[in-house]
Amino acid sequence: MGNGILTSAISGLNVNAQRVAASADNIANSSTPDCKRVEIQAKTLSVQQTSTTQYSAGGVLATVRTSTDLGPGFGAFNNSVDFGTEFASLITAENAYNAGVKVVQVGAEMAQNLMDVKA
């Protein structure tokens, strides 16, 4: 039970940390000629359920996508980086990361409660 919670939550934390890193790179490289925006997309990892009495948790997998050039006038040097998009991505990743942290905290509390019951 606890292991599945942590596995799913940590995979989500990793994806959102990668999203923040990609946005930071995009912003840092925004004045680089012909810079292409990098985006991290999440893909659900479905786990085949092999038991009728116990659920097997999945997780999230990050995939990297590079945007094609969006045309002239979009960015300082004809690149595909838009600060509004990057800051929206940062806010979304921050909120998702905070939710993942809360899941880890709840999982730890559940594990502690289980240990207290067994003691």
N, C-alpha and C positions, 0 to 999 in steps of 0.2 A: 504494500500500500504506500508507504512513505517513499520508497525508492522510485515508484512511478511518478509520484507528485514532483519529486525533485528533478527527475530526468526531464519531464515536460517543462517545468518552470525554468530550469537552467538552459535548455535549448532555446526557449523564448528570450531569455536574458542575452544569450550569445547573439541571436539575430538582431536584437535591438541595439546592442553595443556595436555591431557591424554597421548598422544604419547610421548611427552617430558618427562613426569613423568615416564612412563614405561621404556624408554631408560635410564634415570638416575638410576632407580632401577636396571636395567640389568647390567649397568656398575659398580654400587656400589657392586653388588653381584657376580661379575664375578669371584672372587677368592673363592667363597663358593662352597664346594664340591657338585656335583650333582645339581647345580643351573639350572633351566629351564628358558629359555628366554621367556619373556612376550611380546606380540605384540598387539597393538590396531588396529583393523580393522574398517573401516567406512562402514556403511550400509545406503543407501539412504532411507529416509522416504518419501514415496510418499503419497500425499494427494489427495483423490478423489475430482475431480473438480465438484462442485455442481452448478456452475453458468456459463453461457455462456458469461457473460460480465465482470467478475472479476476473476483473477487468485488467487488461494490459494497456498501459498508457503509451501514447505515441510521443509526438514532439513536433518540432518545427525545424526545417532545414533552410538555410539561406542560399539564395542563388544571386549571382551578380549579373546585372544588365547594364550595358553601356548605351546611352541614348544616342540617337543619330542627330546630326546637326539640325537645329530648328530654323536655320536661315538667318539672313542678315538682320542686324538690329536687336538681336537677342543676346545680350551680354556685351562686355567691353570689346572683345576681339572676335566677334562672330563665333561664339561658342554657345553651348547649350546649357550653361549654368544660370539659374535664376535665383536670386537671393530669397525671394518670397517663397518659392518652392522648397528651398533648402531649410529655411526656418520653420516652415510648416512640417517638414519631415522630422526636424529635430524635436519639435513639440510632441508630435505623434510618438516618436521613439521613446521620449522621456516618459510619457504617460504609460505606454505599454511596459517599459522597464519597471516603473514603480509598481504596476499591477503584478508583474512577475516576482518582484521582491516580496510583495505581500503574500503571494502564494507560497513562497519559500518559508516565510515566517509562520504561516498557518500550518504548513507541513511539519515544521519543527515543533510547534505547539502540540500537534496531534501525536507526534512520536513521543514527546515528553509525557503527555497524558496516558499514553499506552504503557509507558514504563512505570508510571505511578500506579496504574491499575495492577500491573504484574507484581509490584513490590509488596 
